[in-house]
Amino acid sequence: MLSILDRHVKLWHVVLADGVALAWFAGMNLATLQALPGTRLFRCPIGLCPGSYSPNELQAMLTAIGKNGREFVTKTLLPLDMVLPALLLLALTVTYLWLSQQGHAVSIPLSAGMRRMLLAVPVLYCLADYAENWALVEAVQAYPNIPYRLARRASILTATKSQLIVASVGIALALLIAAWARMHEHGAGRR
């Protein structure tokens, strides 16, 4: 399967997929900042939150954003966030494939097993993000009586998703830096 993908994935696929994912993410953040003034882009309990948060923090946030904010979360933000994990998975997958395939100067040739292991990280991120979204939908629907177990599950899934997306982006950056260094090393060797 990887060899088939390697024959078809081109640099323009990487640029397009990464661009669409970044644009979608930026659009979601702009919409959130407009609908919920004063929110931070990287925040707990919704957003990038590498650590867990308490059930009280979730309750306080849902109270603070008010009825209109909770409606925005369920009717706009979470539906938009059902697209983002798939876009990020696609972007990270084609980026990893492009930067780890055999046979071109801008890559770090890795074994098929290593490539599959690396590709598992964004897949796990995607699954965790979808699970977190569903838990947050349930929490907003249960508000103001959010069960403790539901709030804890949402917290754990938010932390898991956040850690996995950071790891996924870190892998992509590491591959990019290594490929760039390899390309320059080969270029210097030819002089």
matplotlib code that plots the C-alpha trace (Angstrom):
import matplotlib.pyplot as plt

x = [0.0, 2.8, 4.5, 1.3, 0.9, 4.5, 4.0, 1.0, 1.8, 3.3, 4.6, 1.5, -0.7, 1.3, 1.1, -2.7, -3.6, -1.5, -2.9, -6.5, -6.0, -4.3, -7.0, -9.8, -8.1, -7.6, -11.2, -12.5, -10.4, -11.6, -15.2, -14.6, -13.0, -15.9, -18.6, -16.9, -14.9, -12.2, -11.5, -7.9, -6.8, -5.1, -7.3, -8.8, -11.3, -12.0, -9.0, -5.4, -5.0, -2.2, -3.1, -6.4, -9.0, -11.4, -15.2, -15.6, -13.5, -15.8, -18.9, -17.4, -16.5, -19.9, -21.5, -19.2, -19.9, -23.7, -26.6, -25.5, -21.9, -23.1, -25.4, -22.4, -20.3, -22.9, -24.3, -21.1, -17.8, -18.3, -19.7, -16.7, -14.5, -15.9, -14.1, -10.8, -9.5, -10.0, -8.2, -5.3, -5.1, -4.9, -2.4, -0.2, -0.4, 0.7, 3.4, 4.8, 4.6, 6.3, 9.1, 9.8, 9.6, 12.6, 14.1, 14.0, 16.3, 13.8, 13.1, 14.4, 14.0, 12.4, 11.4, 7.8, 7.4, 8.7, 6.5, 3.4, 4.3, 4.7, 1.4, -0.4, 0.1, -2.1, -4.7, -4.8, -5.1, -8.0, -9.9, -9.2, -10.4, -13.7, -14.2, -13.6, -16.1, -18.8, -18.1, -18.3, -21.6, -22.9, -21.6, -23.2, -26.5, -26.3, -25.4, -25.9, -26.0, -22.9, -22.2, -18.7, -17.7, -18.7, -16.7, -13.6, -13.9, -14.0, -11.0, -9.0, -9.9, -9.0, -5.6, -5.1, -6.1, -3.8, -0.8, -1.3, -1.6, 1.5, 3.4, 2.0, 3.1, 6.4, 7.0, 6.2, 8.7, 11.4, 11.0, 11.1, 14.2, 16.0, 15.0, 16.2, 19.5, 20.0, 19.3, 21.8, 24.3, 24.0, 24.3, 27.4, 28.9, 28.6, 30.6]
y = [0.0, 2.5, 1.8, 2.6, 5.8, 6.8, 6.6, 9.0, 11.5, 14.6, 17.8, 19.7, 17.2, 18.0, 21.8, 21.6, 19.3, 21.3, 24.6, 23.5, 22.1, 25.3, 27.5, 25.4, 25.7, 29.4, 29.9, 27.9, 30.1, 33.3, 32.2, 31.3, 34.6, 36.5, 34.4, 34.1, 37.4, 37.1, 33.4, 32.3, 30.2, 27.7, 27.0, 24.4, 22.8, 23.2, 23.5, 22.6, 21.4, 19.0, 18.5, 17.4, 19.8, 19.3, 18.8, 22.2, 23.9, 22.5, 23.6, 27.1, 27.5, 26.4, 28.8, 31.7, 31.5, 31.6, 30.2, 31.8, 30.5, 27.0, 27.2, 28.3, 25.4, 22.8, 24.3, 25.8, 24.9, 21.2, 20.6, 22.5, 20.4, 17.3, 18.2, 19.3, 15.9, 14.4, 17.3, 17.1, 13.4, 13.8, 16.6, 14.8, 11.5, 13.0, 15.0, 11.9, 9.9, 12.7, 13.2, 9.5, 7.8, 6.3, 7.8, 11.5, 14.2, 15.8, 12.8, 10.6, 7.1, 5.0, 1.4, 0.5, -0.6, 2.7, 4.6, 2.7, 3.4, 7.1, 7.1, 5.6, 8.7, 11.0, 8.2, 8.0, 11.8, 11.8, 9.1, 10.9, 14.2, 12.7, 11.0, 14.3, 16.1, 13.6, 13.8, 17.6, 17.4, 15.2, 17.6, 20.6, 18.7, 17.6, 21.1, 22.2, 18.7, 17.2, 13.8, 13.6, 10.6, 12.4, 15.5, 13.3, 11.4, 14.7, 15.9, 12.8, 12.8, 16.5, 15.9, 12.8, 14.6, 17.6, 15.4, 13.4, 16.4, 18.0, 14.7, 14.4, 18.0, 17.3, 14.2, 16.2, 19.0, 16.5, 14.8, 18.2, 19.3, 16.0, 16.0, 19.6, 18.7, 15.6, 17.6, 20.3, 17.6, 16.0, 19.4, 20.2, 16.8, 17.6, 20.8]
z = [0.0, 0.9, -2.4, -4.3, -2.3, -2.9, -6.6, -6.4, -3.7, -5.1, -3.5, -4.6, -2.6, 0.5, -0.1, -0.9, 2.1, 4.5, 3.2, 3.5, 7.0, 8.2, 6.6, 8.2, 11.6, 11.2, 10.1, 13.1, 15.4, 13.9, 14.1, 17.8, 18.6, 17.0, 18.7, 22.0, 22.6, 25.1, 24.5, 24.1, 21.1, 23.3, 26.2, 28.4, 28.4, 24.7, 22.3, 22.8, 26.4, 27.0, 30.6, 32.0, 33.5, 36.4, 35.9, 37.7, 35.0, 32.3, 34.2, 34.8, 31.1, 29.9, 32.4, 31.4, 27.7, 28.4, 26.4, 23.1, 23.6, 24.3, 21.2, 19.2, 20.5, 19.6, 16.3, 14.8, 16.5, 17.0, 13.5, 12.1, 14.4, 12.9, 9.6, 11.1, 12.4, 8.9, 7.2, 9.7, 9.2, 5.4, 5.7, 8.1, 6.2, 2.8, 4.6, 6.3, 3.1, 1.0, 3.6, 4.3, 0.9, -0.9, -4.0, -3.9, -2.5, -0.2, 2.1, 4.9, 3.6, 6.3, 6.4, 5.8, 9.4, 10.7, 8.3, 9.5, 13.1, 12.5, 10.5, 13.5, 15.6, 13.5, 13.1, 16.9, 17.1, 14.7, 16.7, 20.0, 18.6, 17.3, 20.7, 22.5, 20.2, 21.0, 24.7, 24.6, 22.7, 25.5, 28.1, 26.6, 26.2, 29.9, 31.1, 33.9, 35.3, 33.7, 35.2, 36.8, 34.6, 31.4, 32.4, 33.3, 30.0, 28.1, 30.0, 29.3, 25.6, 25.3, 26.9, 24.7, 21.5, 22.4, 23.1, 20.0, 17.7, 19.2, 18.6, 15.1, 14.2, 15.9, 13.8, 10.6, 11.6, 12.6, 9.2, 7.4, 9.3, 8.7, 5.0, 4.6, 6.3, 4.1, 1.0, 1.9, 2.9, -0.5, -2.2, -0.2, -1.2, -4.9, -4.7]

ax = plt.figure().add_subplot(projection="3d")
ax.plot(x, y, z, "-o")
ax.set_aspect("equal")
plt.show()
